[in-house]
Every structure is written in C-alpha cells, then in structure tokens.
C-alpha cells in the first residue's frame, strides 16, 4: 500500500506506539492494526471526508469511527459519568459548544 500524506511515519509511530493501551484482558483479542486505525483517523481529520468514504486501504470505517468515538467519549466523561473536561453538558450547553456527535 502506498502511504497517504496523513499516514504516520515510522518515527512518529515509534513515539505513539507505547501510548496505545493494550487490549482489554478477558475479551476478544484485538484483530486490528492500531497503526492503521490511527492512520485512518488522521486521514479523516486531514481530508474532512465522510466516514463511509474512508479508503479501503484502512480498516472498516465503522471500526475506525468506533475507536475515535470511544476516545472522544473518555475525554469528556470520567468513569462515573462526571464531566472532567470542563465541557458544558445537558441544559448548560450553549449553541456554540460542539461535541463529537455534532461532527462524527
């Protein structure tokens, strides 16, 4: 596969790889390449395209989207559902506030 301009270089992957959490214990073994997941996320961020138009060189669009959705969800909510990022939630949300669901 010829790399896209948004794909991680080997040097960039060497920095990010240790930061990727291991698969959850007791569950199904991870069957996707995490570098390809990140490449798919970076492709979408750079291109601004629709998720369903993610090139077939990457994992399924729904798999890549699920990873970024989970990261965005963890960014805003703590383990007990409390807001840890300082983002307004519910009725306190103003029209200018954006969440991943507004764009994803």
C-alpha positions, -999 to 999 in steps of 0.1 A, spaced: 0 0 0 14 34 -10 12 56 21 -12 86 22 2 120 32 -16 117 65 -1 83 74 23 80 103 60 78 96 80 51 113 95 77 136 60 91 146 47 55 152 77 48 174 66 77 196 29 68 197 30 30 199 39 29 236 10 52 244 -16 28 228 -33 8 256 -32 -30 255 -64 -48 245 -88 -53 274 -80 -85 293 -106 -113 292 -121 -100 260 -116 -110 224 -80 -105 212 -75 -73 192 -77 -81 155 -70 -47 140 -36 -30 135 -36 1 157 -13 19 134 -38 15 106 -66 27 130 -46 59 137 -37 63 101 -75 61 93 -83 87 120 -56 111 107 -68 106 71 -103 116 81 -91 146 101 -70 158 73 -94 152 44 -126 161 62 -145 135 42 -174 113 52 -167 83 73 -183 59 49 -159 72 22 -127 61 41 -105 43 16 -104 5 16 -67 6 25 -77 13 61 -98 -9 84 -136 -7 80 -149 29 85 -171 17 114 -141 3 132 -120 34 128 -150 56 138 -157 34 169 -121 40 182 -123 78 178 -158 79 193 -146 60 224 -116 83 228 -138 114 225 -163 99 250 -135 92 275 -121 127 270 -154 143 283 -166 118 308 -149 102 338 -155 67 350 -187 76 368 -200 98 341 -189 131 356 -177 158 333 -139 160 337 -130 182 307 -149 212 318 -173 210 289 -209 220 295 -233 192 295 -271 189 292 -291 221 297 -259 241 304 -247 237 269 -246 267 247 -252 267 209 -215 273 202 -204 242 221 -196 212 200 -193 175 208 -181 147 187 -216 137 179 -221 171 162 -194 162 136 -189 125 136 
